[in-house]
């Protein structure tokens, strides 16, 4: 956070430089939080706080019986066709990701 010492932000509460398509999703918040934690530790230890995060969009758009994989970075765009495999991949990932919060 500008003008505040040892204060960092991650996720939807922050305003970060990046492309206009930069997503506001949990995956990005995880990447931002990792950089924020590294920067806070560096600052508290008297070191330079220069950790950054990679801007990327990765998601599966699910329609209850099929899913489509979408990936975007500053250098590439990938959109894979709908298949039942992506539907089940998304369900498995949601279970895996959310299990640590339940």
N, CA, C and O of each residue as an XYZ file, in Angstrom:
408
protein
N       0.860     -1.159      0.000
C       0.000      0.000      0.000
C       0.907      1.223      0.000
O       1.765      1.371      0.870
N       0.710      2.092     -0.976
C       1.562      3.274     -1.092
C       1.494      4.126      0.164
O       0.435      4.270      0.775
N       2.621      4.681      0.537
C       2.801      5.585      1.682
C       2.579      4.911      3.041
O       2.503      5.598      4.060
N       2.476      3.588      3.071
C       2.345      2.881      4.348
C       3.465      1.853      4.453
O       3.718      1.084      3.526
N       4.117      1.862      5.591
C       5.227      0.950      5.799
C       4.723     -0.420      6.236
O       3.865     -0.519      7.113
N       5.252     -1.474      5.626
C       4.955     -2.869      5.980
C       3.466     -3.201      5.885
O       2.947     -3.971      6.693
N       2.783     -2.622      4.902
C       1.372     -2.936      4.660
C       1.232     -3.349      3.200
O       1.602     -2.602      2.294
N       0.698     -4.538      2.984
C       0.529     -5.069      1.634
C      -0.904     -5.544      1.463
O      -1.598     -5.810      2.444
N      -1.341     -5.648      0.223
C      -2.714     -6.055     -0.062
C      -2.698     -7.089     -1.185
O      -1.810     -7.085     -2.038
N      -3.688     -7.967     -1.169
C      -3.831     -8.972     -2.231
C      -5.311     -9.163     -2.516
O      -6.156     -8.939     -1.649
N      -5.612     -9.573     -3.722
C      -6.995     -9.890     -4.072
C      -7.818     -8.684     -4.460
O      -7.285     -7.658     -4.882
N      -9.128     -8.817     -4.313
C     -10.073     -7.802     -4.775
C      -9.917     -6.451     -4.088
O     -10.350     -5.438     -4.637
N      -9.320     -6.407     -2.919
C      -9.175     -5.140     -2.210
C      -8.055     -4.275     -2.772
O      -7.905     -3.121     -2.372
N      -7.265     -4.819     -3.696
C      -6.156     -4.076     -4.267
C      -6.434     -3.582     -5.673
O      -7.330     -4.068     -6.363
N      -5.646     -2.611     -6.073
C      -5.680     -2.107     -7.448
C      -4.267     -2.267     -7.989
O      -3.349     -1.569     -7.559
N      -4.097     -3.181     -8.925
C      -2.767     -3.551     -9.382
C      -2.549     -3.135    -10.827
O      -3.480     -3.171    -11.632
N      -1.319     -2.739    -11.161
C      -1.044     -2.455    -12.571
C      -1.090     -3.751    -13.373
O      -0.728     -4.814    -12.868
N      -1.525     -3.659    -14.597
C      -1.594     -4.839    -15.448
C      -2.540     -4.606    -16.604
O      -3.122     -3.530    -16.736
N      -2.691     -5.609    -17.435
C      -3.570     -5.467    -18.603
C      -5.035     -5.313    -18.192
O      -5.420     -5.698    -17.088
N      -5.839     -4.753    -19.077
C      -7.251     -4.526    -18.750
C      -8.035     -5.823    -18.579
O      -9.128     -5.808    -18.012
N      -7.499     -6.937    -19.055
C      -8.185     -8.229    -18.905
C      -7.775     -8.967    -17.624
O      -8.224    -10.089    -17.390
N      -6.937     -8.353    -16.802
C      -6.459     -9.045    -15.602
C      -7.655     -9.462    -14.739
O      -8.454     -8.619    -14.331
N      -7.772    -10.758    -14.463
C      -8.955    -11.253    -13.760
C      -8.926    -10.953    -12.267
O      -7.866    -10.810    -11.659
N     -10.097    -10.866    -11.709
C     -10.262    -10.795    -10.253
C     -10.808    -12.155     -9.848
O     -12.020    -12.344     -9.748
N      -9.910    -13.090     -9.617
C     -10.317    -14.441     -9.243
C      -9.348    -14.979     -8.193
O      -8.263    -14.433     -7.996
N      -9.747    -16.033     -7.536
C      -8.964    -16.584     -6.429
C      -7.540    -16.937     -6.848
O      -6.601    -16.749     -6.075
N      -7.376    -17.440     -8.053
C      -6.041    -17.809     -8.530
C      -5.110    -16.597     -8.508
O      -3.966    -16.698     -8.063
N      -5.598    -15.450     -8.989
C      -4.774    -14.241     -8.983
C      -4.516    -13.775     -7.549
O      -3.410    -13.338     -7.231
N      -5.524    -13.865     -6.686
C      -5.345    -13.468     -5.285
C      -4.273    -14.328     -4.614
O      -3.489    -13.822     -3.812
N      -4.234    -15.616     -4.934
C      -3.192    -16.504     -4.394
C      -1.806    -16.035     -4.830
O      -0.884    -15.980     -4.017
N      -1.656    -15.698     -6.114
C      -0.366    -15.241     -6.629
C       0.031    -13.909     -5.995
O       1.195    -13.708     -5.647
N      -0.933    -13.000     -5.845
C      -0.663    -11.701     -5.233
C      -0.294    -11.862     -3.760
O       0.609    -11.185     -3.268
N      -0.983    -12.748     -3.059
C      -0.710    -12.968     -1.635
C       0.689    -13.529     -1.419
O       1.369    -13.163     -0.461
N       1.111    -14.408     -2.299
C       2.471    -14.957     -2.185
C       3.506    -13.846     -2.335
O       4.467    -13.786     -1.567
N       3.316    -12.965     -3.321
C       4.241    -11.841     -3.513
C       4.183    -10.888     -2.320
O       5.220    -10.400     -1.871
N       2.987    -10.619     -1.806
C       2.839     -9.724     -0.652
C       3.562    -10.284      0.569
O       4.245     -9.542      1.275
N       3.421    -11.579      0.825
C       4.087    -12.205      1.971
C       5.606    -12.129      1.828
O       6.306    -11.825      2.794
N       6.116    -12.403      0.631
C       7.566    -12.316      0.404
C       8.056    -10.889      0.620
O       9.106    -10.677      1.227
N       7.293     -9.905      0.122
C       7.696     -8.510      0.278
C       7.649     -8.064      1.735
O       8.531     -7.334      2.187
N       6.636     -8.492      2.468
C       6.541     -8.132      3.882
C       7.719     -8.705      4.662
O       8.343     -7.999      5.455
N       8.022     -9.978      4.441
C       9.163    -10.595      5.131
C      10.467     -9.900      4.767
O      11.306     -9.658      5.635
N      10.641     -9.578      3.488
C      11.856     -8.880      3.063
C      11.960     -7.525      3.759
O      13.019     -7.169      4.277
N      10.864     -6.771      3.770
C      10.875     -5.451      4.401
C      11.168     -5.547      5.896
O      11.957     -4.763      6.423
N      10.546     -6.492      6.578
C      10.776     -6.659      8.018
C      12.210     -7.078      8.332
O      12.717     -6.812      9.422
N      12.865     -7.738      7.363
C      14.260     -8.158      7.539
C      15.249     -7.154      6.971
O      16.438     -7.451      6.852
N      14.764     -5.957      6.616
C      15.644     -4.908      6.111
C      16.139     -5.141      4.699
O      17.129     -4.540      4.282
N      15.469     -5.999      3.962
C      15.860     -6.284      2.584
C      14.925     -5.565      1.611
O      13.905     -4.996      1.999
N      15.304     -5.609      0.358
C      14.507     -4.965     -0.682
C      13.252     -5.795     -0.972
O      13.337     -7.005     -1.177
N      12.109     -5.146     -0.988
C      10.830     -5.811     -1.274
C      10.543     -5.680     -2.766
O      10.001     -4.670     -3.214
N      10.913     -6.713     -3.538
C      10.761     -6.603     -4.992
C      10.060     -7.810     -5.628
O      10.171     -8.023     -6.835
N       9.350     -8.591     -4.830
C       8.623     -9.746     -5.379
C       7.424     -9.254     -6.189
O       6.759     -8.290     -5.810
N       7.162     -9.920     -7.292
C       6.013     -9.590     -8.137
C       5.213    -10.862     -8.392
O       5.580    -11.939     -7.923
N       4.130    -10.732     -9.131
C       3.315    -11.895     -9.470
C       3.079    -11.920    -10.974
O       3.104    -10.889    -11.645
N       2.850    -13.120    -11.480
C       2.580    -13.310    -12.905
C       1.092    -13.067    -13.158
O       0.236    -13.620    -12.468
N       0.799    -12.242    -14.145
C      -0.595    -11.983    -14.515
C      -1.043    -13.088    -15.466
O      -0.496    -13.243    -16.558
N      -2.045    -13.854    -15.038
C      -2.567    -14.914    -15.893
C      -4.024    -15.190    -15.563
O      -4.463    -15.032    -14.423
N      -4.746    -15.596    -16.557
C      -6.130    -16.017    -16.387
C      -6.168    -17.492    -16.736
O      -5.753    -17.888    -17.826
N      -6.656    -18.295    -15.831
C      -6.809    -19.727    -16.084
C      -8.145    -20.150    -15.508
O      -8.381    -20.005    -14.309
N      -9.009    -20.665    -16.342
C     -10.302    -21.098    -15.819
C     -10.932    -22.134    -16.737
O     -10.574    -22.272    -17.907
N     -11.870    -22.843    -16.167
C     -12.710    -23.753    -16.938
C     -14.129    -23.215    -16.847
O     -14.699    -23.114    -15.761
N     -14.688    -22.875    -17.990
C     -16.075    -22.430    -18.060
C     -16.922    -23.688    -18.160
O     -16.827    -24.434    -19.135
N     -17.753    -23.919    -17.148
C     -18.497    -25.170    -17.038
C     -19.973    -24.953    -17.348
O     -20.568    -23.969    -16.909
N     -20.559    -25.877    -18.108
C     -21.988    -25.786    -18.450
C     -22.765    -26.985    -17.899
O     -23.748    -27.422    -18.498
N     -22.323    -27.507    -16.770
C     -22.946    -28.628    -16.053
C     -22.752    -30.002    -16.676
O     -22.935    -31.003    -15.982
N     -22.396    -30.098    -17.929
C     -22.084    -31.415    -18.490
C     -20.850    -31.370    -19.396
O     -20.344    -32.413    -19.812
N     -20.371    -30.168    -19.700
C     -19.141    -29.993    -20.474
C     -18.420    -28.766    -19.941
O     -19.021    -27.901    -19.304
N     -17.141    -28.706    -20.209
C     -16.367    -27.545    -19.803
C     -15.392    -27.146    -20.886
O     -14.982    -27.969    -21.705
N     -15.021    -25.866    -20.884
C     -14.074    -25.332    -21.860
C     -12.931    -24.670    -21.093
O     -13.170    -23.833    -20.222
N     -11.702    -25.037    -21.412
C     -10.522    -24.498    -20.743
C     -10.080    -23.221    -21.437
O      -9.962    -23.172    -22.661
N      -9.833    -22.174    -20.626
C      -9.348    -20.901    -21.151
C      -8.107    -20.510    -20.362
O      -8.093    -20.572    -19.133
N      -7.072    -20.109    -21.081
C      -5.831    -19.665    -20.458
C      -5.343    -18.426    -21.197
O      -5.336    -18.385    -22.427
N      -4.934    -17.411    -20.429
C      -4.424    -16.200    -21.059
C      -3.296    -15.641    -20.207
O      -3.406    -15.533    -18.986
N      -2.209    -15.288    -20.882
C      -1.103    -14.585    -20.249
C      -0.807    -13.371    -21.116
O      -1.496    -13.119    -22.105
N       0.209    -12.632    -20.742
C       0.554    -11.454    -21.542
C       1.118    -11.843    -22.904
O       1.212    -10.997    -23.793
N       1.494    -13.104    -23.082
C       2.074    -13.527    -24.362
C       1.282    -14.598    -25.097
O       1.624    -14.936    -26.230
N       0.228    -15.144    -24.484
C      -0.508    -16.208    -25.181
C      -1.981    -16.234    -24.795
O      -2.368    -15.795    -23.712
N      -2.781    -16.755    -25.701
C      -4.211    -16.982    -25.482
C      -4.527    -18.399    -25.937
O      -4.205    -18.780    -27.062
N      -5.156    -19.181    -25.065
C      -5.518    -20.553    -25.423
C      -6.967    -20.788    -25.012
O      -7.359    -20.477    -23.888
N      -7.749    -21.333    -25.919
C      -9.126    -21.706    -25.617
C      -9.347    -23.098    -26.198
O      -9.335    -23.278    -27.416
N      -9.548    -24.076    -25.326
C      -9.736    -25.454    -25.765
C     -11.224    -25.770    -25.849
O     -12.012    -25.217    -25.082
N     -11.617    -26.638    -26.753
C     -13.040    -26.917    -26.972
C     -13.705    -27.608    -25.778
O     -13.042    -28.202    -24.928
N     -15.027    -27.509    -25.747
C     -15.806    -28.118    -24.672
C     -15.721    -29.642    -24.720
O     -15.867    -30.263    -25.773
N     -15.480    -30.221    -23.543
C     -15.521    -31.681    -23.407
C     -16.021    -32.016    -22.004
O     -15.988    -31.172    -21.108
N     -16.473    -33.221    -21.824
C     -16.900    -33.668    -20.493
C     -15.697    -33.767    -19.548
O     -15.849    -33.632    -18.334
N     -14.505    -34.004    -20.103
C     -13.293    -34.090    -19.289
C     -13.065    -32.798    -18.501
O     -12.719    -32.853    -17.321
N     -13.254    -31.640    -19.135
C     -13.050    -30.376    -18.425
C     -14.120    -30.157    -17.354
O     -13.841    -29.545    -16.323
N     -15.328    -30.644    -17.581
C     -16.375    -30.564    -16.552
C     -15.913    -31.293    -15.288
O     -15.998    -30.745    -14.189
N     -15.428    -32.518    -15.441
C     -14.990    -33.302    -14.283
C     -13.687    -32.762    -13.697
O     -13.468    -32.855    -12.490
N     -12.825    -32.201    -14.538
C     -11.597    -31.581    -14.046
C     -11.932    -30.409    -13.131
O     -11.329    -30.255    -12.069
N     -12.896    -29.582    -13.542
C     -13.295    -28.447    -12.711
C     -13.899    -28.915    -11.390
O     -13.586    -28.357    -10.339
N     -14.743    -29.911    -11.429
C     -15.345    -30.420    -10.188
C     -14.272    -30.948     -9.238
O     -14.322    -30.698     -8.034
N     -13.303    -31.680     -9.788
C     -12.213    -32.198     -8.962
C     -11.387    -31.059     -8.379
O     -11.056    -31.084     -7.194
N     -11.047    -30.057     -9.196
C     -10.252    -28.932     -8.710
C     -10.997    -28.160     -7.623
O     -10.399    -27.794     -6.611
N     -12.280    -27.909     -7.815
C     -13.065    -27.198     -6.800
C     -13.045    -27.956     -5.473
O     -12.869    -27.355     -4.413
N     -13.223    -29.269     -5.533
C     -13.170    -30.074     -4.315
C     -11.798    -29.948     -3.666
O     -11.703    -29.719     -2.460
N     -10.734    -30.095     -4.453
C      -9.365    -30.051     -3.940
C      -9.055    -28.686     -3.333
O      -8.497    -28.609     -2.239
N      -9.408    -27.615     -4.029
C      -9.085    -26.261     -3.577
C      -9.877    -25.889     -2.323
O      -9.310    -25.340     -1.378
N     -11.161    -26.176     -2.305
C     -12.023    -25.754     -1.200
C     -11.900    -26.622      0.047
O     -12.302    -26.189      1.127
N     -11.356    -27.834     -0.067
C     -11.283    -28.731      1.081
C     -10.480    -28.139      2.224
O     -10.762    -28.440      3.383
N      -9.486    -27.302      1.936
C      -8.676    -26.721      3.004
C      -9.389    -25.584      3.737
O      -8.914    -25.123      4.775
N     -10.525    -25.129      3.203
C     -11.288    -24.053      3.846
C     -12.556    -24.559      4.529
O     -13.258    -23.786      5.180
N     -12.849    -25.825      4.389
C     -14.077    -26.372      4.984
C     -13.791    -27.108      6.266
O     -14.711    -27.630      6.897
